[in-house]
Amino acid sequence: MINGPVTDEIVGWAQAAQRVYQIPSSLNIAAAGVESNFGKATPPGSNNWHGMKALPGQAQVSASTGEQAASGAMYTIVAGFKAFASPAGSFMEYGRL
C-alpha cells in the first residue's frame, strides 16, 4: 500500500492509461500532481486532475486559472476545463493526448 498523496487508486488509474496508450504511469501521476495537487485543486465539478482545457462542444466547467506569459508575468483567465465522470477519465484522456 502507498501512503501519502499518491494512493493505490491513483496508481491504478495511471496504470490503466499506460496499458492502453503506453504513456508511463509515472508521467501521468506527476502531471496530476503539478496540475491539481493530486486532485485537491481541480476545477469544481470537473474531476480534471490534469488541467486540460475543453474544446467547443466538449463537456466542460468554467473556472479561473493562473497562467504565465512568455515574459514570466503571471495573470488569471477564466477558461473552460474538460469535465469527466470520474478522475479515472482524466488519467485516461491524459494518456490519449
C-alpha positions, 0 to 999 in steps of 0.5 A, spaced: 500 500 500 502 507 498 501 512 503 501 519 502 498 523 496 499 518 491 494 512 493 493 505 490 487 508 486 491 513 483 496 508 481 491 504 478 488 509 474 495 511 471 496 504 470 490 503 466 492 509 461 499 506 460 496 499 458 492 502 453 496 508 450 503 506 453 504 513 456 508 511 463 504 511 469 509 515 472 508 521 467 501 521 468 501 521 476 506 527 476 502 531 471 496 530 476 500 532 481 503 539 478 496 540 475 491 539 481 495 537 487 493 530 486 486 532 485 485 537 491 485 543 486 481 541 480 476 545 477 469 544 481 465 539 478 470 537 473 474 531 476 480 534 471 486 532 475 490 534 469 488 541 467 486 540 460 482 545 457 475 543 453 474 544 446 467 547 443 462 542 444 466 538 449 463 537 456 466 542 460 466 547 467 468 554 467 473 556 472 479 561 473 486 559 472 493 562 473 497 562 467 504 565 465 506 569 459 512 568 455 515 574 459 514 570 466 508 575 468 503 571 471 495 573 470 488 569 471 483 567 465 477 564 466 477 558 461 473 552 460 476 545 463 474 538 460 469 535 465 469 527 466 465 522 470 470 520 474 478 522 475 479 515 472 477 519 465 482 524 466 488 519 467 485 516 461 484 522 456 491 524 459 494 518 456 490 519 449 493 526 448 
